[in-house]
């Protein structure tokens, strides 16, 4: 009888240990996009993809406040050559991408600390900021999505927001 109880306890312990070691599914899954532009620039963006889940976009991302441009870790923006973004020079390298959305304009922030948790934003590490129009679409996008094409056009889409910027070889 003691052997049976010990075997049962051992089996339960193994089951608990195995379930604790299984990775938990993220509420906002990690995704990435990459492309080589027609001018030969390699661009890679790694980000978390939150859902609206019935919420209004501005309750999740209030106008005028810094947003990590995704979920979980800071969004990684990487280029292998010096580029310009909306006319401003960005050296080759890795950056975190933050945004400050507003009704008409969105500020893109390229921060030098790229390997960090998304809410650990420190303005003193900004490399550059660029303003682009905030476009309102008639389409509703439930899950935050970043699109990238071979012309260097990057589109941030969520709810009815379309925020676009172009990456060009310097």
C-alpha positions in Angstrom: 0.0 0.0 0.0 2.8 2.4 0.9 4.4 1.7 -2.5 1.2 2.5 -4.3 0.9 5.8 -2.4 4.5 6.7 -3.1 4.1 5.9 -6.8 0.9 8.0 -7.0 2.6 11.0 -5.2 5.6 10.7 -7.5 3.4 10.6 -10.6 1.4 13.7 -9.4 4.7 15.5 -8.7 6.0 14.7 -12.2 2.7 16.0 -13.7 2.9 19.3 -11.7 6.6 19.8 -12.7 5.9 19.1 -16.3 2.9 21.5 -16.5 4.9 24.2 -14.7 7.7 24.0 -17.3 5.4 24.4 -20.3 5.6 27.9 -21.8 2.4 29.9 -21.2 0.6 31.2 -24.3 1.0 35.0 -24.6 -2.2 37.1 -24.6 -0.4 39.2 -27.2 1.6 36.9 -29.4 5.0 37.9 -30.7 5.4 38.4 -34.4 7.9 39.9 -36.9 8.1 41.3 -40.4 11.2 41.7 -42.5 12.0 42.8 -46.0 14.8 43.8 -48.3 13.8 47.0 -50.0 14.3 47.6 -53.7 17.3 49.8 -52.7 18.9 46.9 -50.8 18.1 47.9 -47.2 17.3 45.0 -44.9 14.6 45.9 -42.4 13.3 43.8 -39.5 10.6 44.6 -37.0 9.7 42.3 -34.0 6.7 43.2 -31.9 3.8 42.0 -29.7 0.3 41.9 -31.3 -2.4 42.9 -28.8 -6.1 42.6 -29.5 -8.8 45.2 -29.0 -11.1 42.6 -27.3 -14.1 45.0 -27.4 -12.2 47.9 -26.0 -11.9 51.4 -27.6 -8.4 52.0 -29.0 -8.0 55.3 -27.1 -8.6 53.5 -23.8 -5.6 51.2 -24.5 -3.5 53.8 -26.3 -4.5 57.3 -25.1 -3.8 60.2 -27.4 -0.7 62.2 -26.5 0.9 59.4 -24.4 4.0 57.3 -25.2 3.0 53.9 -26.4 5.4 50.9 -26.8 3.9 50.3 -30.3 2.7 46.8 -29.5 2.7 44.7 -26.4 5.2 43.1 -24.0 8.8 43.8 -24.9 9.7 47.0 -26.7 9.2 46.8 -30.5 12.5 46.1 -32.2 13.3 48.1 -35.3 16.4 47.1 -37.1 18.1 48.3 -40.3 21.4 47.1 -41.8 22.3 50.3 -43.5 22.0 54.0 -42.8 18.5 55.2 -43.8 16.3 58.2 -43.7 12.8 58.2 -42.3 10.7 61.0 -43.4 13.9 63.0 -44.3 15.7 62.3 -41.0 18.8 60.2 -40.8 18.9 57.0 -38.8 22.2 55.0 -38.7 22.3 51.3 -39.2 21.5 49.4 -36.1 18.8 48.3 -33.6 16.3 50.6 -32.0 13.1 50.3 -30.0 10.1 51.9 -31.7 7.7 53.9 -29.6 4.9 56.2 -30.8 2.9 59.0 -29.4 -0.4 58.8 -31.4 -2.7 61.8 -31.6 -5.8 62.5 -33.7 -4.0 64.1 -36.6 -0.3 63.4 -36.1 1.8 60.5 -34.6 5.3 60.9 -33.3 7.6 58.0 -34.1 10.4 57.6 -31.6 13.5 55.6 -32.3 15.1 54.8 -29.0 18.7 53.5 -28.5 17.7 51.0 -25.9 16.2 48.2 -28.0 16.4 45.2 -25.7 14.0 46.2 -22.9 10.5 45.7 -21.6 8.2 48.0 -23.4 7.0 50.1 -20.5 10.6 51.0 -19.5 10.7 53.9 -21.9 13.4 56.5 -21.1 13.2 59.6 -23.2 16.9 60.4 -22.6 17.8 57.5 -24.9 15.8 58.7 -27.9 17.9 58.9 -31.0 15.3 60.7 -33.1 11.6 61.6 -33.3 9.6 62.0 -36.6 6.1 63.2 -37.0 3.8 61.5 -39.5 0.0 61.8 -40.2 -2.4 59.6 -38.3 -4.8 58.3 -40.9 -8.2 57.0 -40.0 -9.5 54.0 -42.0 -13.0 52.7 -42.5 -11.6 49.2 -41.8 -11.4 48.0 -38.3 -8.4 45.8 -37.4 -8.9 43.7 -34.2 -5.2 42.7 -33.7 -2.4 45.2 -33.9 -0.5 44.5 -37.2 2.7 45.9 -38.8 3.1 45.7 -42.5 6.3 46.2 -44.4 6.8 46.2 -48.2 9.9 46.2 -50.5 9.5 49.9 -51.1 10.3 50.5 -47.4 6.7 51.5 -46.5 5.9 50.6 -42.9 2.2 50.6 -41.9 1.1 50.3 -38.2 -2.6 49.2 -38.2 -4.9 48.8 -35.3 -8.6 49.6 -34.8 -9.2 52.3 -37.5 -5.6 53.7 -37.3 -3.2 53.6 -40.2 0.2 55.1 -39.3 2.6 55.0 -42.2 6.3 55.9 -42.7 8.8 55.2 -45.4 12.4 53.9 -44.8 14.8 55.0 -47.5 18.5 54.2 -48.1 20.6 57.3 -47.2 
